[in-house]
């Protein structure tokens, strides 16, 4: 699986998030999740399967990464 860098990313819809780590599922250590916080609207923490975080999507005329790395 591709490694996720810590730092800031831009979601394809325009908002920014900060990846703070990668977590393993307690019942299935092979399953990894990206842990990130939104940098708008309350700074909530979120998790998303690593494959979904890194995937390319095609929606509403956009074709590219769901999250694009912008800096550390």
C-alpha positions in Angstrom: 0.0 0.0 0.0 1.2 3.5 -0.8 2.4 5.5 2.1 0.4 8.6 3.2 2.6 11.6 4.1 1.7 13.6 7.2 0.7 17.2 6.5 -2.0 19.2 4.7 -4.1 18.0 1.8 -6.8 19.6 -0.3 -10.0 17.6 -0.8 -11.3 17.7 -4.4 -14.2 19.8 -3.2 -11.8 22.5 -2.0 -11.5 22.3 1.8 -8.2 21.5 3.5 -7.5 18.7 6.0 -4.4 17.8 8.0 -3.3 14.1 8.1 -2.1 13.4 11.6 -1.5 9.6 11.3 -2.4 6.2 10.0 -4.2 3.8 12.4 -4.7 0.1 12.3 -8.1 -1.5 13.0 -8.1 -3.3 16.4 -9.8 -6.4 15.0 -7.9 -6.6 11.7 -4.4 -5.1 11.9 -4.0 -5.4 8.1 -6.8 -2.8 7.7 -5.4 0.8 7.9 -7.1 4.1 8.1 -5.9 7.7 7.6 -6.6 9.9 10.6 -7.1 13.5 9.7 -8.7 16.7 10.9 -10.7 19.3 9.0 -9.1 22.7 9.0 -12.5 24.4 8.9 -15.7 24.1 10.8 -14.6 22.8 14.2 -11.5 20.8 13.4 -13.3 17.5 13.8 -11.2 14.3 13.6 -12.1 11.8 10.8 -10.9 8.4 9.6 -11.1 7.0 6.2 -9.8 3.7 4.7 -6.3 4.3 3.3 -7.3 3.0 -0.2 -10.3 5.4 -0.3 -8.1 8.3 0.9 -5.6 7.7 -1.9 -8.1 6.8 -4.7 -8.7 8.8 -7.8 -12.3 9.8 -8.4 -14.4 11.0 -11.3 -17.3 13.3 -10.3 -19.0 16.4 -11.7 -16.3 16.9 -14.4 -13.4 16.3 -12.0 -11.0 13.4 -12.5 -8.2 13.2 -10.1 -7.2 12.4 -6.5 -9.7 12.6 -3.7 -7.1 14.3 -1.6 -4.0 16.1 -3.0 -1.0 16.7 -0.8 -0.1 20.4 -0.5 2.5 20.6 2.3 3.9 19.4 5.6 
